[in-house]
């Protein structure tokens, strides 16, 4: 005797349509149910499912689907949400900041901005992993881009800072330009970062002449891109010294020493300290262990640097209102002819470790900058100007 077909909660056309509308709502409005969806200022008393209900009703109306007043009810939606959890369409966890399906956490506009950033980092910063993700996404989103007549992929925003070394092992192989650097080990390094694993890497070159060549036992904290290159922010195991080193200066070698790792809480603590140093200083040098510890404890005496910039550079210095959190820009007397300041004094307090990199920044402005203080920086800038002049003494300039 044939079995009776078992009834299904969504066997009814109305119930099935409701479930499909719910899924469509979560797809088209990622984050629905978050306090951000509420226009009222009273966000603490919000009901996340009430927001889902309103969005679902609006979506149904846009599709020409007529729903009874107040349908679906909040208890019914709660049951539907549980159904989606049971089938793995929603994860079995809290969605405190709104519902979204799978990895579809972005709206189309948000995805467009993220896609632009991804494209830029893949192309100009030479990130091999992102390059392959970008290529895959480009194929997946080709239909959407065609529908929008190319608007989706148009690079509205672009980061033009370009890496000056080879960064992608696949590109190196294709061009016959293998460099055997740490870029070949990024998958291992990234896993170590996310788990706080201790690894051993090996520095192959030290252009600063500090004799820091050979193996180092470290805990990697973050991959950083700045200006022209990728860097590895890391912590030395023996003394907790925080350092930033260019990736291409490390060899194609990375050995995991402790699989278990110290966990993300310890990683975040060290990362916060490193970024505190970056914010205090100028550039990427984090200093030597003794002064680094004093600085983190707030006991290091800072040096006040003062540089006078002259037109037309003065205008650009004045424009940089957020160049450094501790900076002060003082305008000189106005020029009677132009009505603009005759000079601008840039004043900033820095740890001693940052004076060299600060000096490099000042030197880029050539004759339009004069160091006022401290004395050692005045001498350094003067000597650099004299050395530059000596390079031209034997050159005939027409």
PECOR-V563166 format. One record per helix or strand. SS is the DSSP state (h for helix, s for strand). FROM is the first residue (numbers start at 1). TO is the last residue. Records with the same first field share a line. If there is no record, write none. Layout:
# PECOR-V563166
SS=FROM-TO + FROM-TO
This chain:
# PECOR-V563166
h=13-28 + 35-37 + 48-62 + 74-86 + 108-123 + 128-140 + 142-147 + 169-175 + 182-195 + 247-249 + 264-280 + 289-296 + 313-319 + 352-363 + 366-368 + 375-393
s=32-32 + 99-99 + 101-101 + 104-104 + 181-181 + 198-203 + 214-226 + 229-236 + 242-246 + 250-258 + 303-310 + 328-331 + 334-334 + 341-341 + 343-350 + 369-373
